[in-house]
Amino acid sequence: MKDILARVIECERTIRRAEAEQLRLIAELATDEWAPVEIGMALQLSPVNAAYRVAWATRLATVFPDVLDAMAAGTLTDRGAHALIDPTDHYTDELAQRVVTKTLQTAAGRTPQQLRRSSHARVQRADPAEHARRRAQRLADRTVTVYDTGDSIATLSTSQPVEIAHAMYTKIDHIAHAEPRQGRTLDQIRADVLAGLVLEEPKSAGLKPLIQVTVPITALLGVDERPGQLDTGQLIPAGVVRDLMSHPGTVFHRLLTDPAGHLLEYTPDVYRPNAALDRFVRARHRACVMPCCTHPARSCDLDHATPWPLGPTTPANLAPLDRRHHRYKHATNAQITLADDGTTTLTTRWGHTYATTPEPLDEPPF
């Protein structure tokens, strides 16, 4: 199995190298306005898709050649390259290059979703004024839409500020977990709860959701405009955080970090983490520690890397795993070790080793 998996990995690297080579060649061919026409015919692309492909290849070759190099080295897929670069589209090329170059340093082993989130956060921290301006612009476009998806089913969709959307989902999820299953999946229950709330079913209308926002004390005091961050990773402007903090019922928790933005240690000695330790571990990791997983830590199980009582109930032995990965660990006897800074090393049953490090709570953009 180990040899087969190694071959699968090599096939993937070959695909990535080929993608990089094709993009470089397309950029070389893009010498006039007719190049997209000929490239589109050669690759069986529509005129719109051909024009987009040529523009993308040209932008990579001229503005982000280091991204093409990373693709050629097998570090990035084309989707990963988009995840790095797309969040910088409305910023200057100079800032975009700095953000992409810095994020590229830790791109190996990360999913496109993780790279996109990291690139978004870095560019927003680097230019908080533009972040606030773009948020205000997008806020003006918020809407609710409904569209048919066939088979007498429709989808209801709404665009909201990120903190409102997550508060809405948290409330729906909280109510759904308290509902009787009655043969329904959790997703089906969430859909039923949402319909009940919108249609004013009275039993749960008064519940208030809880969202967690981490914010530098300097921004909270108005000294600077460093953004706050939801526990699901999205950044929100400092002004919005200050407004949220002024609401009645806001609870403050003091989180001490080292200069790099990592949480410091807390050490109890019981099997089940108490509330403070539970919050600490979830705040430090923010997501399941399995490689490539972005499941929020707030709804993960806390797993003892070394089973209790052989291992203590401390931050150095506790890590969030979503339920599927928790079951995977025990079913396959995968081994997890934790360093003091939260870096998690996983060794699989096939002998492959992967390491993940928690992202700092307030990482400088560069």
C-alpha positions as CSV (number, residue, x, y, z in Angstrom):
1,M,0.0,0.0,0.0
2,K,2.8,2.4,0.8
3,D,4.4,1.9,-2.7
4,I,1.0,2.4,-4.4
5,L,0.4,5.6,-2.4
6,A,3.9,6.9,-3.4
7,R,3.0,6.3,-7.0
8,V,-0.2,8.2,-6.6
9,I,1.7,11.1,-5.2
10,E,4.2,11.0,-8.1
11,C,1.3,11.0,-10.6
12,E,-0.1,14.2,-8.9
13,R,3.3,15.9,-9.1
14,T,3.5,15.0,-12.8
15,I,0.1,16.6,-13.4
16,R,1.2,19.8,-11.6
17,R,4.4,20.1,-13.6
18,A,2.4,19.6,-16.8
19,E,0.0,22.4,-15.7
20,A,2.8,24.8,-15.1
21,E,4.4,24.0,-18.4
22,Q,1.2,24.5,-20.3
23,L,0.5,27.9,-18.6
24,R,4.1,29.0,-19.5
25,L,3.6,28.0,-23.1
26,I,0.2,29.8,-23.3
27,A,1.8,32.9,-22.0
28,E,4.5,32.7,-24.7
29,L,1.8,32.4,-27.4
30,A,-0.2,35.4,-26.1
31,T,1.4,37.9,-28.4
32,D,-1.7,39.5,-29.9
33,E,-5.5,39.7,-29.5
34,W,-6.0,36.6,-31.7
35,A,-4.0,34.3,-29.6
36,P,-7.0,33.3,-27.4
37,V,-9.0,32.3,-30.6
38,E,-6.3,29.9,-31.7
39,I,-5.6,28.6,-28.2
40,G,-9.3,28.1,-27.7
41,M,-9.6,26.0,-30.8
42,A,-6.6,23.9,-29.9
43,L,-7.8,23.2,-26.3
44,Q,-11.5,22.9,-27.2
45,L,-12.4,25.9,-25.0
46,S,-15.3,28.4,-25.5
47,P,-14.2,31.9,-26.4
48,V,-14.9,33.2,-22.9
49,N,-12.9,30.3,-21.3
50,A,-10.1,30.7,-23.7
51,A,-9.7,34.4,-23.1
52,Y,-9.8,33.7,-19.3
53,R,-7.1,31.0,-19.7
54,V,-4.8,33.3,-21.6
55,A,-5.3,36.1,-19.2
56,W,-4.6,33.8,-16.2
57,A,-1.4,32.4,-17.8
58,T,-0.1,35.8,-18.7
59,R,-0.7,37.1,-15.2
60,L,1.1,34.2,-13.7
61,A,4.1,34.5,-16.0
62,T,4.4,38.3,-15.6
63,V,3.3,39.1,-12.0
64,F,3.7,35.8,-10.2
65,P,6.4,33.7,-11.8
66,D,7.3,32.2,-8.3
67,V,3.8,30.6,-8.3
68,L,4.5,28.9,-11.6
69,D,7.8,27.7,-10.2
70,A,6.0,26.2,-7.2
71,M,3.6,24.4,-9.6
72,A,6.5,23.1,-11.6
73,A,8.1,21.8,-8.4
74,G,4.9,19.9,-7.5
75,T,4.0,22.1,-4.5
76,L,0.9,23.7,-6.0
77,T,-2.1,22.8,-8.2
78,D,-3.7,25.2,-10.6
79,R,-6.6,25.5,-8.0
80,G,-4.0,26.2,-5.3
81,A,-2.5,29.0,-7.5
82,H,-5.9,30.6,-7.8
83,A,-6.5,30.3,-4.1
84,L,-3.2,32.2,-3.5
85,I,-3.8,34.9,-6.0
86,D,-7.5,35.5,-6.4
87,P,-7.9,37.2,-3.0
88,T,-5.4,39.9,-4.1
89,D,-7.3,40.8,-7.3
90,H,-8.5,44.2,-6.0
91,Y,-5.2,45.3,-4.5
92,T,-2.0,46.7,-6.1
93,D,0.3,44.3,-7.9
94,E,3.1,45.3,-5.4
95,L,1.0,44.3,-2.4
96,A,-0.3,41.2,-4.2
97,Q,3.2,40.0,-4.9
98,R,4.3,40.5,-1.3
99,V,1.2,38.6,0.0
100,V,1.6,35.8,-2.4
101,T,5.3,35.4,-1.9
102,K,4.9,35.3,1.9
103,T,2.0,32.8,1.8
104,L,3.8,30.7,-0.7
105,Q,6.5,30.0,1.9
106,T,4.1,27.8,3.8
107,A,2.0,26.5,0.9
108,A,3.4,22.9,0.9
109,G,0.8,20.4,2.2
110,R,-2.0,22.9,2.4
111,T,-5.4,22.7,0.6
112,P,-6.7,25.4,-1.8
113,Q,-9.2,26.4,0.9
114,Q,-6.5,26.9,3.5
115,L,-4.3,28.9,1.1
116,R,-7.2,31.1,0.1
117,R,-8.0,31.9,3.8
118,S,-4.4,32.6,4.5
119,S,-4.0,34.9,1.5
120,H,-7.2,36.7,2.4
121,A,-6.2,37.3,6.0
122,R,-2.7,38.5,5.0
123,V,-3.9,41.0,2.4
124,Q,-6.6,42.3,4.8
125,R,-4.2,42.8,7.6
126,A,-1.8,44.5,5.3
127,D,-4.4,47.0,4.1
128,P,-7.2,47.3,6.7
129,A,-8.6,50.5,5.1
130,E,-9.2,48.7,1.8
131,H,-10.6,45.7,3.6
132,A,-13.2,48.0,5.4
133,R,-14.0,49.8,2.1
134,R,-14.6,46.5,0.2
135,R,-16.7,45.1,3.1
136,A,-18.9,48.3,3.0
137,Q,-19.2,47.9,-0.8
138,R,-20.2,44.2,-0.6
139,L,-22.6,45.0,2.3
140,A,-24.6,47.2,0.1
141,D,-25.2,44.3,-2.2
142,R,-26.5,41.9,0.5
143,T,-29.6,40.0,-0.7
144,V,-31.9,37.0,-0.4
145,T,-32.5,34.9,-3.5
146,V,-34.5,31.7,-4.2
147,Y,-34.0,29.5,-7.2
148,D,-35.3,26.1,-8.3
149,T,-33.0,23.1,-8.4
150,G,-35.4,20.6,-9.9
151,D,-37.5,17.8,-8.6
152,S,-39.8,20.3,-6.8
153,I,-36.9,21.5,-4.6
154,A,-35.6,25.1,-4.3
155,T,-32.6,26.7,-2.7
156,L,-32.9,29.8,-0.5
157,S,-29.7,31.8,-0.3
158,T,-28.6,35.0,1.5
159,S,-25.5,37.1,1.5
160,Q,-24.7,38.6,4.9
161,P,-21.7,40.0,6.9
162,V,-19.6,37.1,7.9
163,E,-20.2,37.5,11.6
164,I,-24.0,37.6,11.1
165,A,-23.9,34.6,8.8
166,H,-21.9,32.5,11.3
167,A,-24.1,33.7,14.2
168,M,-27.1,32.6,12.1
169,Y,-25.6,29.2,11.4
170,T,-24.5,28.7,15.0
171,K,-28.0,29.3,16.2
172,I,-29.5,26.9,13.6
173,D,-26.9,24.3,14.5
174,H,-27.4,24.7,18.3
175,I,-31.2,24.2,18.0
176,A,-30.7,21.3,15.5
177,H,-28.6,19.4,18.0
178,A,-31.3,19.6,20.6
179,E,-34.1,18.4,18.2
180,P,-35.2,14.7,18.1
181,R,-33.8,12.9,15.1
182,Q,-37.0,11.1,14.0
183,G,-35.1,9.4,11.1
184,R,-33.6,12.7,9.9
185,T,-29.9,13.5,9.3
186,L,-28.4,16.5,11.1
187,D,-28.4,18.5,7.8
188,Q,-32.1,17.7,7.3
189,I,-32.8,18.9,10.8
190,R,-30.9,22.2,10.2
191,A,-33.0,22.8,7.1
192,D,-36.2,22.2,9.1
193,V,-35.0,24.4,11.9
194,L,-34.2,27.3,9.5
195,A,-37.7,27.0,7.9
196,G,-39.2,27.0,11.4
197,L,-37.3,30.1,12.4
198,V,-38.1,32.1,9.2
199,L,-41.8,31.1,9.4
200,E,-41.9,32.2,13.1
201,E,-42.2,28.9,14.8
202,P,-42.2,30.2,18.4
203,K,-40.4,27.5,20.4
204,S,-36.8,28.6,19.5
205,A,-37.1,32.2,18.3
206,G,-35.6,33.7,21.5
207,L,-32.4,31.7,21.6
208,K,-29.2,33.8,21.1
209,P,-26.2,32.4,19.3
210,L,-22.6,32.6,20.5
211,I,-19.8,33.6,18.2
212,Q,-16.1,34.0,19.1
213,V,-14.0,36.9,17.9
214,T,-10.3,37.3,18.7
215,V,-9.2,40.9,18.5
216,P,-5.9,42.6,19.4
217,I,-6.3,44.8,22.5
218,T,-4.9,47.7,20.6
219,A,-7.7,47.5,18.1
220,L,-10.3,47.1,20.8
221,L,-9.1,50.3,22.4
222,G,-9.0,52.2,19.0
223,V,-5.2,52.5,19.0
224,D,-5.0,50.8,15.6
225,E,-7.2,49.2,13.0
226,R,-5.9,45.6,13.1
227,P,-8.8,43.3,12.2
228,G,-10.5,40.8,14.5
229,Q,-10.9,37.1,13.6
230,L,-13.7,34.7,13.9
231,D,-13.0,31.3,15.3
232,T,-13.7,29.9,11.9
233,G,-10.8,32.0,10.4
234,Q,-12.5,35.0,8.7
235,L,-11.3,38.5,9.4
236,I,-13.6,41.4,10.2
237,P,-12.6,45.1,10.3
238,A,-11.7,46.6,13.7
239,G,-14.6,49.0,13.6
240,V,-17.1,46.2,13.2
241,V,-15.5,44.3,16.1
242,R,-15.7,47.4,18.4
243,D,-19.4,47.7,17.5
244,L,-20.0,44.0,18.3
245,M,-18.2,44.4,21.6
246,S,-20.5,47.2,22.6
247,H,-23.6,45.0,22.5
248,P,-25.1,43.9,25.8
249,G,-24.1,40.5,26.9
250,T,-20.6,40.5,25.4
251,V,-18.2,38.4,27.3
252,F,-14.4,39.1,27.3
253,H,-11.8,36.4,27.7
254,R,-8.1,37.4,28.0
255,L,-5.8,35.4,25.7
256,L,-2.1,35.8,26.2
257,T,0.1,35.1,23.2
258,D,3.8,35.0,22.5
259,P,5.3,37.6,20.1
260,A,4.5,35.3,17.2
261,G,0.8,35.2,18.1
262,H,0.7,31.7,19.5
263,L,-1.3,31.0,22.7
264,L,0.6,30.3,25.9
265,E,0.2,27.1,28.1
266,Y,-2.4,26.1,30.6
267,T,-2.1,22.9,32.6
268,P,-4.8,21.1,34.5
269,D,-4.7,17.4,35.5
270,V,-8.0,15.8,35.0
271,Y,-9.3,13.5,32.3
272,R,-12.1,15.7,30.9
273,P,-10.8,19.2,30.0
274,N,-12.4,21.9,32.1
275,A,-14.1,24.9,30.3
276,A,-10.9,27.0,30.3
277,L,-8.7,24.3,28.9
278,D,-11.4,23.3,26.3
279,R,-11.5,27.0,25.1
280,F,-7.7,27.2,25.1
281,V,-7.2,24.2,22.8
282,R,-10.0,25.1,20.5
283,A,-8.8,28.7,20.2
284,R,-5.2,27.6,19.6
285,H,-6.0,25.3,16.7
286,R,-9.3,26.7,15.4
287,A,-9.7,23.6,13.1
288,C,-9.3,19.9,13.2
289,V,-5.6,19.1,13.3
290,M,-5.8,16.5,10.5
291,P,-3.8,17.6,7.4
292,C,-6.0,19.4,4.9
293,C,-9.1,19.5,7.2
294,T,-10.8,22.8,7.9
295,H,-13.6,21.6,10.1
296,P,-14.0,24.2,12.9
297,A,-12.5,23.2,16.2
298,R,-15.6,24.4,18.1
299,S,-17.5,21.4,16.9
300,C,-14.7,18.8,17.1
301,D,-13.9,16.2,19.7
302,L,-10.9,16.9,21.9
303,D,-8.6,13.8,21.5
304,H,-5.8,12.7,23.9
305,A,-2.8,12.2,21.6
306,T,-1.4,9.7,24.2
307,P,-4.5,8.0,25.7
308,W,-5.3,9.0,29.3
309,P,-4.2,8.0,31.9
310,L,-0.8,7.3,30.1
311,G,-1.0,10.8,28.7
312,P,-2.0,14.0,30.7
313,T,-4.9,16.3,30.0
314,T,-2.8,19.3,28.9
315,P,-2.5,21.4,25.8
316,A,0.6,19.4,24.9
317,N,-1.6,16.2,24.7
318,L,-5.0,17.5,23.5
319,A,-6.0,18.3,19.9
320,P,-9.3,18.8,18.1
321,L,-10.4,16.1,15.7
322,D,-13.7,16.1,13.8
323,R,-15.8,13.0,14.5
324,R,-14.8,11.3,11.2
325,H,-11.1,11.9,11.8
326,H,-11.4,10.9,15.4
327,R,-12.9,7.5,14.3
328,Y,-10.2,7.2,11.6
329,K,-7.4,7.6,14.1
330,H,-8.7,4.9,16.4
331,A,-9.8,2.5,13.6
332,T,-6.5,2.6,11.8
333,N,-4.2,3.1,14.9
334,A,-2.8,6.3,13.4
335,Q,-0.4,7.9,15.8
336,I,-0.5,11.6,16.7
337,T,2.1,13.5,18.7
338,L,1.9,17.1,19.8
339,A,4.7,19.7,20.3
340,D,4.5,22.4,23.0
341,D,3.5,25.0,20.3
342,G,0.6,22.8,19.1
343,T,2.4,21.4,16.0
344,T,0.7,18.1,15.3
345,T,2.6,15.1,13.7
346,L,0.5,12.3,12.2
347,T,1.9,8.9,11.3
348,T,-0.5,6.8,9.2
349,R,-0.9,3.1,9.1
350,W,0.9,3.1,5.7
351,G,3.9,4.9,7.2
352,H,3.4,8.4,5.8
353,T,4.0,11.3,8.2
354,Y,2.3,14.7,8.0
355,A,2.8,17.8,10.2
356,T,0.4,20.7,10.8
357,T,1.1,23.8,12.8
358,P,-1.6,26.1,14.3
359,E,-1.8,29.5,12.6
360,P,-1.1,32.4,15.0
361,L,-4.1,34.3,16.3
362,D,-2.7,37.6,15.1
363,E,-0.1,37.0,12.5
364,P,1.7,40.0,11.0
365,P,1.1,40.2,7.2
366,F,4.8,40.1,6.3
